[in-house]
């Protein structure tokens, strides 16, 4: 296989072309391209880096050294959370229960974010006549097609290798769908544009009475003692030196780790902010929330997690100590605070459609 078979030099920047052209006949071409991709990646020439890495892989698909040098390309196409969510049994079972309950024979289903194709296949198994699912990463879309074909569902599931914003009704999807399913939430709930993408689906691809899975999403939390979280990220005196001025860089929000880490709840759990996906969300919003201590302790933060409400009493939460592919977040209070049962801590919870803030 020649370089011209796997790479059109015209697609590269002028600088990259000058590096690559003299190497076309070099015996170590795949390795040189792979190493050059790392060089351009370090210089923030990401498109060049991606093209060079893919060319190296195509020239030597079985060379493990090339796979090692270009493994970053896999992480760009398929971040590791793809693997984590597939091993999240409770998450998968909640989606399966919801799809089994709501999908009726003859229904058409639309999905944003194919990934492995697991939700599309669950929808087909539940009785959907056809599932149309879009995936913006071409490599992931192809892997999903292979998985779907391997499981005998290629005739009932169409994988559209496009960003949801580029999907066209009438061309990619013949008609509006009866049901929408998606799993486009992150640890913080809104970081994967779930609000905007659900609104896009409702406006462009769904029937007015289409069923949404999930129907409502929210973030839920309680007051906690951090048991070392604050100490891990705040400085005082070390080796006889006062380092406290560095605390201006201390994080205000940290991932608490699987299951919430070693914390003790000091209040009941309450919904901090929720969104009905049947309606367009405001561009920004804020709520005042009170957390009342139900025992004495040192309050160090507010821990929050996500809740997906599928309807019909089907819920999913990664509430601590639940182990999930999603990790709870700990919002650190400005200062530790001793509380007794009955004491109230007032917080403001706000959002900007793609992020939630607590202050």
Secondary structure, 3 states (H helix, E strand, C coil): CCHHHHCCHHHCCHHHHHHHHCCCCCCCHHHHHHHHHHHHHHCCCHHHHHHHHHHHHHHCCCCHHHHHHCHHHHHHHCCCHHHHHHCCHHHHHHHHHHHHHHCCCCCEEEEECCCCCHHHHHHHHCCCCEEEEECCCHHHHHHHHHHHHHCCCCCCEEEECCCHHHCCECCCECCCEEEEEECCCCCCCCCCCHHHHHHHHHHHCEEEEEEEECCEEEEEEEEEECCCHHHHHCCCEECCEECHHHHHHCCCEEECCHHHCCCEECECCEEEEEEECCCCCCCCEEEEEEEEECCCEEEEEEEEEEEEEEECCEEEECCCCCCCCCCCEEEEEEEEEEECCCCEEEEEEEECCCCEEEC
